[in-house]
């Protein structure tokens, strides 16, 4: 491998990513090469991110959700993700520790970035999640969570919030979700879980 900046990942970034994620040097180097092929500039725009994300969910419309995911990982809010932000995004959503994942989930739900979550923000993310659930899967959801509005209501109640004007802090969000697996199920998009539950019902 040459020492050209474009071809190899810098030692500092490599070490930092190995420290902060579970990925190996080989995995990171291979991803960097494919990242550069997809994005020769070394940065991913929101549109590029949406199209990469769409490949993971060919049967649904993940555009709205992808926009929120992109926003939550654009650490310096410059409208692009560099390789480091991209890998941390991958790690957080796939292999991160529960508290790390929840810190990320909080930033996903904190749409305006003001450090608290409102009921409207919960509804906005849940609406984006619903666009990714296949219509036939929605039919199998319980009655009290089969629309974005009902699901947002249920999440809000689980956190002990009654008033629409209430706000949820990061600490409340993480503690509440760790203490109640139902909240975790409601706030995330896990198509596989829906399929497993459908199978259980059929048996």
N, C-alpha and C positions, 0 to 999 in steps of 0.2 A: 504493500500500500504506500502510495506517495505521501509526502507531507503537505500536499496542497490543502488549503483550508476547505475547499469544496468537497474533497474526497473523504477526509477522515474527521471523526468526531474529536473535538479537543479533549485533552486528558482531564482538564478541570471539570468539564461538563460530564464526561464519562464517569469520573469518580463521584461527583455529586449525585448523579442519577443512580449509580449503584448503591450509594449510601441511603438514598431516600426511597428506592423502589426495590422490588424483589427480582428485577430483571438482571440477567447476566451480561457480561461484556459482549459476548457473541451476539446475543439477542439485540442489544442496543446498537451494535455496529451494523448488523443486518438491517434493522429498521431505519437506521440513518441513511443507508444507501437507497432503500426504497422511498424514503421520505424525500430525498433529493431528486429522485426520478420524477416523483409526482409533483414536487414543488421545487424547481431548480433555484428559486430565489431564497430557499431556506425558510420561508414563512408560508403559513396557510391562511388564506382569507376565509371569511365566514362562508362564502359561497362554496369554496373548495371543501371546507369542513362538512358542510351540509351534504355535498355529493358523496364524500367518503362515508358519512354516517348512513346515508340512504342505502348503501350497498349492504349494510348489516340488517336492514329491515325492508327487504324488497316488496313485502306484501302490505305495507302500510305507508302512512304519510308522516315521516319523522321530522319534517322541516321545522315546525314550530319548536319541538323539543330540542332539536339540534342547535337551534339559535340560542336557547337558554343554556345548553351545555357549553356551547362556545363562549358565551358571555362569562360563565362561571370560571372558565379556565384562562381567559384572556387577562392574566394577572396584572399587566400594566395598562390595560384598556386601550391598546393602540389599534384594535381592529384586526389584528393578526395573531396567530400562534406560532412561536418559534418551536424548534424541535424539543427543547426542554419542557415548555408548557404542554406540548402535545403528549410527551411521554408521561408526564405527571398526571395528565388527564386520563390516559389509558390505565395507569396504575391505580389511581383513585377509584375508577369505576369498575375495575376487575379484581384487583388483588389487595387493595388497601385494607388496613385494620378497620374494625367497625367504627371507632371514633373518627378516624380519618375520613371514612366514607360519609359519616354524618356531618362532619365539618363541611365537606364538599356539598352534600345535599342541602345544608343550610344556605350556602352561597347560591345554590341553584334556585332555591325558593325565595331568596332575598332579591327579588327582581330589580328593585331600584338601588340596591347596594347601601341602604341606610343603616344596616346592622340589626334590623328587626324584621319579622315577617308579619304581614297583615293577612286577613282572611282572603282578600282579593288576590293577593299574590299566590296563596295556596291554590285558589281556583284557576288562576292563569296557567300554572304548571300542570295541574290535574287535567285541564282541557287539552294541553299539548300531549299529555300521556294518552288520553282517550283517543286521540287521532292515530295512535300507534297500535291500539288494540283492535284486532279484527272484529267486525260486526258480530260474527257467530260466537266469538268469545265473550263479548259484552252480554249476550243473552244469558250466559251462565253465571254472571256476577250476582251476588245477593241483591235483593230489592233496595236495600238502604245504601248501596254504593254503585248502582248501575248507570248513574249519570254523573258528569263532573260536579254538578252542584251538590248532589247527595253525598258524593265522596268527600268533597271539601268540607261539608257540614260535619260529617263523621270525624274527619281528622281534627277539626277545630274543637269538637266536643271531647275527643280523647285527650287533648291537651288541657282540658278543664277550662277552655275559653267559651264564654256564652255570648258575649257582646261582639258584634261585627267590628267594633272600633278597637277591640283589644289588640295587643301586639305580642308577638312571641320572640323571646330573646334566644340567642344561640345556645345558652346554657339550658334553658327550658326545653328547647328543641332536642338537644342531644340527650339530656337526662330522660325526658319523656319517651323518646324513641327507644332508648336502651332498656327502659323499664317495661315497655309494651310492644311485643312483637307485631301486634295488629297494626300499630301505627307504621312500623317499618314496611309491612306489606302494602299498606295504602299509599305511602308516599313514593314508592318506587315502581318502575315499569319492569315487570318480570313475566314475559309471555309464557315462559316454561311452567311457572307456578300455576298459571290459569289452566294450562293443558293437563297438568298432573291432577288438579282438583276435579277436572271434568272426568278423567279416567276413574278416579276414586268413586265419583257419583254413579258411574255406569256399572261398577262392580256389584 
